[in-house]
């Protein structure tokens, strides 16, 4: 099953590179939203029908909090090291502020309605599973989930294939800016490894959950497909909590360093987290924030299967 993401992403990227029609991209976004909502309903229903997961949910929630906080903490640590060595963000901010001739405009825009629709869908599925436990055919739920997962991966691939802005941003900032997403990635993996040493959670589950870097839709779906609902729950909750805690402790993060809020937001820096982070780091680093999110969003769907193979 680890080949599924690569196959679907490959199909999506090929479509994104060849089909230039804007309406096709808009339609893809809508289909992706429907697939996400469908997956949340399926995951919620599956959790609700599994009495073991319901009994273990308080423990799972506690473990997810620890993993999310650890992923943020180590991402911040690695980012601070990066800032003090290879990528001084204050200097980069001054460069960007003094030369705006070739900078594309960065618009944070409105936060997507999916921020609240997805959790609501999960709760609706959960209640449906609990109250209709004896009447739901699990095979149907599994098939619906797999279909939604395939559609989501293809849509993500289309988005990646049609998103050529990243190359424009890299031309402006140079490859040096890739040190920041690399620091966030390494910090997230270490942040998943450390809790596995003292929590009663398999190492691969903790590391892969943290490796989702706030890309909760893909991480939750992938881990459910590979490891089942119990551990798939980690992939979703850890990464939702990562965004929640980042927003909550943003005033503290900005006191640590300019890049710390960016490290906390991780893959979410390109969409849901862009607006709140830009308010703290300033418009001068909005381009760096966006690029970090874009790069990590590209990486996560490829990283998860790789981590699965490496960690067994």
C-alpha positions in Angstrom: 0.0 0.0 0.0 3.0 2.3 0.4 3.1 2.6 -3.4 -0.4 4.1 -3.6 0.6 7.7 -2.7 3.4 7.7 -5.3 1.1 6.3 -8.0 -1.7 8.8 -7.3 0.6 11.7 -6.8 2.4 10.9 -10.1 -1.0 10.8 -11.9 -2.0 14.1 -10.3 1.4 15.9 -11.1 1.1 14.7 -14.7 -2.4 16.2 -15.0 -1.3 19.4 -13.2 1.6 19.9 -15.6 -0.4 19.2 -18.8 -3.8 20.8 -18.1 -3.4 24.6 -17.8 -7.2 25.4 -17.6 -8.0 27.5 -14.5 -11.5 26.1 -14.2 -9.9 22.6 -14.0 -7.8 23.8 -11.0 -10.9 25.3 -9.4 -12.9 22.1 -9.9 -9.9 20.1 -8.5 -10.0 22.2 -5.3 -13.7 21.6 -4.9 -13.3 17.8 -5.5 -10.4 17.8 -3.0 -12.6 19.5 -0.4 -15.3 16.9 -0.9 -12.8 14.1 -0.6 -11.4 15.6 2.6 -14.9 15.9 4.2 -15.8 12.3 3.1 -12.6 11.0 4.7 -13.3 12.8 7.9 -16.8 11.3 8.0 -15.3 7.8 7.3 -12.6 8.2 10.0 -15.1 9.5 12.5 -17.5 6.6 11.7 -14.8 4.1 12.0 -13.7 5.4 15.4 -17.2 5.5 16.6 -17.8 1.8 15.7 -14.6 0.7 17.4 -15.3 0.4 21.2 -11.6 -0.1 21.9 -10.6 3.2 20.4 -13.4 5.0 22.3 -12.1 3.5 25.6 -8.5 4.4 24.8 -9.3 7.9 23.5 -8.2 9.9 26.6 -4.8 8.1 26.5 -4.5 8.7 22.7 -5.4 12.4 23.2 -2.6 12.8 25.9 -0.1 11.1 23.7 -1.0 13.3 20.7 -0.6 16.4 22.9 3.0 15.3 23.9 4.0 14.4 20.3 2.6 17.7 18.9 4.4 19.8 21.5 7.6 17.8 21.0 7.4 18.3 17.2 7.0 22.1 17.7 9.8 22.3 20.3 12.4 20.5 18.2 11.4 22.3 15.0 12.0 25.6 16.8 15.3 24.3 18.2 16.6 23.3 14.8 15.3 26.5 13.3 17.1 28.6 15.9 20.4 26.7 15.1 19.7 27.4 11.4 19.2 31.1 12.0 22.4 31.4 14.0 24.5 29.6 11.5 23.5 29.4 7.8 20.3 31.5 7.5 20.1 34.7 9.6 16.5 35.7 9.0 17.0 39.3 10.3 19.6 39.9 7.6 17.4 38.2 5.0 14.4 40.3 6.1 16.4 43.5 5.6 17.4 42.3 2.1 13.8 41.7 1.1 12.7 45.0 2.6 15.3 46.9 0.6 14.6 45.1 -2.7 11.0 44.6 -3.6 11.3 45.1 -7.3 10.8 41.4 -8.2 8.8 40.3 -5.2 5.3 38.8 -5.9 2.5 40.0 -3.7 1.7 37.7 -0.8 -1.9 37.6 0.2 -2.8 35.7 3.4 -6.4 35.7 2.4 -9.2 34.2 4.5 -8.9 31.0 6.4 -10.6 28.2 4.6 -14.0 27.0 6.0 -12.4 23.5 6.1 -10.7 24.6 9.3 -14.1 24.1 11.1 -15.9 21.9 8.5 -13.4 19.0 8.9 -13.6 18.7 12.7 -17.4 19.0 12.5 -17.4 16.2 9.9 -15.2 14.1 12.1 -17.6 14.6 15.1 -20.7 13.8 12.9 -19.0 10.6 11.7 -18.0 9.8 15.3 -21.6 10.2 16.6 -23.0 8.2 13.7 -20.6 5.4 14.4 -21.4 5.3 18.1 -25.2 5.4 17.7 -25.5 3.2 14.6 -22.6 0.8 15.6 -24.7 -2.3 14.9 -26.1 -1.1 11.6 -23.0 0.1 9.8 -21.3 -2.1 7.3 -17.6 -1.5 8.0 -16.6 -2.8 4.5 -18.6 0.0 2.9 -16.9 2.6 5.2 -13.4 1.2 4.3 -14.1 1.2 0.5 -15.5 4.8 0.7 -12.4 5.9 2.7 -10.0 4.3 0.1 -11.8 6.0 -2.8 -11.7 9.4 -1.1 -8.0 8.8 -0.3 -7.1 8.1 -3.9 -9.0 11.2 -5.1 -7.3 13.3 -2.5 -3.8 12.2 -3.5 -4.5 12.8 -7.1 -5.9 16.3 -6.3 -2.8 17.1 -4.2 -0.6 15.9 -7.1 -2.5 18.2 -9.5 -2.0 21.1 -7.1 1.8 20.4 -7.0 2.1 20.0 -10.7 0.3 23.3 -11.4 2.1 25.3 -8.7 5.0 26.7 -10.5 5.2 29.7 -8.1 7.7 27.8 -5.9 10.4 28.1 -8.6 9.8 31.9 -8.9 10.1 32.3 -5.2 13.3 30.2 -5.1 14.7 32.4 -7.9 14.1 35.5 -5.7 15.4 34.1 -2.4 17.9 31.6 -3.6 18.4 28.0 -2.5 19.7 29.2 0.9 16.1 29.6 2.0 15.7 25.8 1.8 17.7 25.5 5.0 14.6 26.6 6.9 12.2 23.9 5.8 15.1 21.4 6.2 15.4 22.5 9.8 11.7 22.2 10.4 11.6 18.7 8.8 14.6 17.4 10.9 13.1 18.9 14.0 9.7 17.3 13.4 11.2 13.8 12.9 13.4 14.2 16.1 10.3 15.6 17.8 8.5 12.4 17.0 11.4 10.2 18.0 11.9 11.5 21.5 8.3 10.9 22.8 8.4 7.4 21.5 11.2 6.7 24.0 8.9 7.2 27.0 5.3 7.0 25.7 3.6 3.7 25.1 3.4 4.4 21.3 5.2 2.5 18.5 8.2 4.6 17.2 6.9 4.6 13.6 3.5 6.0 14.7 5.1 8.8 16.8 7.7 9.7 14.1 5.3 9.6 11.2 2.6 11.6 13.0 5.2 14.3 13.8 6.5 14.0 10.2 3.1 15.2 9.0 4.3 18.7 9.9 0.7 20.0 10.3 -0.5 18.5 7.0 -3.3 16.7 8.9 -5.5 15.7 6.1 -2.9 13.7 4.2 -1.2 12.4 7.4 -4.4 11.2 9.0 -5.6 9.6 5.8 -2.3 7.9 5.0 -1.8 6.5 8.5 -5.3 5.2 8.7 -4.8 3.4 5.4 -1.5 1.9 6.5 -1.9 1.3 10.2 -5.6 1.3 10.8 -8.0 3.6 12.6 -6.4 3.5 16.0 -3.1 4.8 14.8 -4.5 6.8 12.0 -6.2 8.9 14.7 -2.7 10.0 15.7 -1.9 11.4 12.3 -4.9 13.6 12.3 -5.0 14.8 15.9 -1.2 15.4 16.3 -1.1 17.7 13.3 -4.4 19.6 14.1 -2.9 20.1 17.6 0.3 21.4 16.1 -1.5 24.2 14.4 -3.6 24.9 17.5 -0.6 25.1 19.9 1.4 27.2 17.4 -1.3 29.8 17.4 -1.7 29.6 21.2 2.0 30.1 22.0 2.8 32.5 19.1 3.7 35.4 21.4 6.3 33.1 23.1 7.6 31.8 19.8 8.3 35.2 18.4 10.4 36.1 21.5 12.6 33.0 20.8 13.5 34.0 17.3 12.0 35.3 14.0 11.8 31.9 12.5 10.2 30.1 15.5 6.6 30.9 14.5 7.4 29.7 11.0 8.8 26.5 12.4 5.7 25.9 14.4 3.4 26.3 11.5 5.4 24.0 9.2 3.4 22.9 6.1 0.4 25.0 7.3 2.5 28.1 6.5 1.3 28.1 3.0 -2.4 28.4 3.8 -4.2 28.3 7.2 -1.2 29.5 9.2 0.1 32.2 6.8 -2.2 35.0 8.1 -1.5 34.6 11.9 2.2 34.0 11.4 2.7 37.0 9.1 1.1 39.2 11.8 3.9 38.2 14.2 6.9 37.9 11.9 6.0 40.9 9.8 5.3 41.3 6.0 9.1 41.3 5.4 9.2 37.5 6.1 5.9 36.7 4.5 7.6 35.3 1.4 9.9 33.1 3.5 6.9 31.8 5.5 5.0 31.0 2.3 7.9 29.3 0.6 8.6 27.2 3.8 5.0 26.0 3.7 5.0 25.2 0.0 8.2 23.2 0.2 7.0 21.2 3.2 3.6 20.6 1.6 5.4 19.1 -1.4 7.6 16.9 0.8 5.0 15.4 3.3 3.2 13.1 0.8 6.5 11.7 -0.3 8.1 11.6 3.2 5.4 9.6 4.9 5.8 6.4 2.7 9.6 6.8 3.0 9.4 6.9 6.8 7.1 3.8 6.7 9.7 1.9 4.7 12.6 3.0 6.9 10.9 2.4 10.2 9.3 -0.8 9.2 
